Amino acid sequence: MSENNDSGDIDWGPATGVGSMPGGDAREAARTVSGSFEDFVHLTELPARGPGADMVGRTLGLLVEVYARVEPSGWRVGDRPGRDTRRSHAWLREDLDALEEYTQGYTGVLKVQAVGPWTLAAALELRGGEAALGDAGACRDLAASLAEGLRGHLADVRRRVPGARVVLQLDEPSLTAVLRGRVRTASGYRTHRAVDRQVVEGALRDVLAAHDGPAVVHSCAPDVPFALLRRAGAAAVSFDFGLLTERDEEAIGEAVEGGTRLFAGVVPSTDAALSDPAGSVMGVRTLWRRLGLNPGSLADSLVITPTCGLAGASPAYARRALAHCVKAAKSLADNPE
C-alpha cells in the first residue's frame, strides 16, 4: 500500500470544492473559495478562459518534456512548447498568484487538482490522431512525465502557501471507461481495448507517489472503482453521491472502515434550487444506516462537495453552492442521526 493512503495525520475540513469555477477572473474565484472555506481551500480552475485553462490543457502544461497543441479534434502531442503551452503556463501562474494573495497566513488544507494519467491518456492524441491510450509505451511515458511535473508544481504551491497542508487531487472521469474498454477511437467506429486493472493501478500509484502527502482521486462518472483507488494509494475518493448504486455499497463500507475519506458530492454543480442543508445530506444518513455504520463516524469520514466542478454554473449560484456545502456538513456534524 502506498504511503499516500494515510489520512489519519491530516485534519480534513468538513467541506470543499471540486476544482473548477465559472468565469475568467482568477482573483474573484480565489476570493470566493478562500471566503467560503475556513480550513479546506482549493486552487481554482477557470476553463471559460479557453484552451490551456481547461482541465486537460492545464495538466498538459505541467508535463515535463512532453508538449501539446490544440487541434480541431482536441489536444495533440507536439514537438516543442508552442503558443498553447505558453498560454497554459500563463493561466496557471495567474491562478497561483491569486491563490497566494488570498491565502496569506493560511494554515489549513489546500487542495491542488490535476488530470490523472488515464483520463489524460484518453484525451491526448498522438501525432497520428489516435489517443495515447492505445499505446502502452505512450501511457507509461505520460504517467512518468505527469509525476515529474507534479513534483515541481506541488513544490511551487508549498513555497507560495508555506503554512498549508497540501493535498493532491487527481481527476479521473474517464477511468471507468478505460477499465471497461469504452473509450472510442478517432474514427468513432470502435473502442480502445480495456486496460488491465493492475496496469491502471500501477500508473495511478506512481503518479500519486509524486506527492508526499495525502491524495484524493475524483470521478464524477458512475461505477467509481473504490477498491482499486484505495489500493493505488488514494487517502480519499471524491464522487457524485447521486450516481451510487447498490453495487457500490459494499465498497463504500469497506472504504469507511479502512479509514478512507469520502468526498461526497451532494450539492448540484449547475444552477438548481437548493434544498435545506439537512435535506442535501439525507441520502448520506440513509446509506450509513443501511450499511450499519456508526452515525458518529459521519463527520470524521466525509467531506461534503458539489457533485462536480462548478464551471457550468452562474457565479452567484457557485457562491451559494459552496456555502451550502459548508452548511450541509455542519448539519451532519450537529445531527449525525
PyMOL commands that set and color helices and strands:
alter all, ss='L'
color gray80, all
select helices_A, chain A and resi 26-36+47-49+55-60+83-102+117-123+132-134+136-160+175-179+197-208+226-232+241-243+246-257+277-280+282-291+295-301+315-334
alter helices_A, ss='H'
color red, helices_A
select strands_A, chain A and resi 40-42+67-71+74-78+109-115+165-171+215-219+236-240+261-267+302-306
alter strands_A, ss='S'
color yellow, strands_A
deselect
rebuild
show_as cartoon
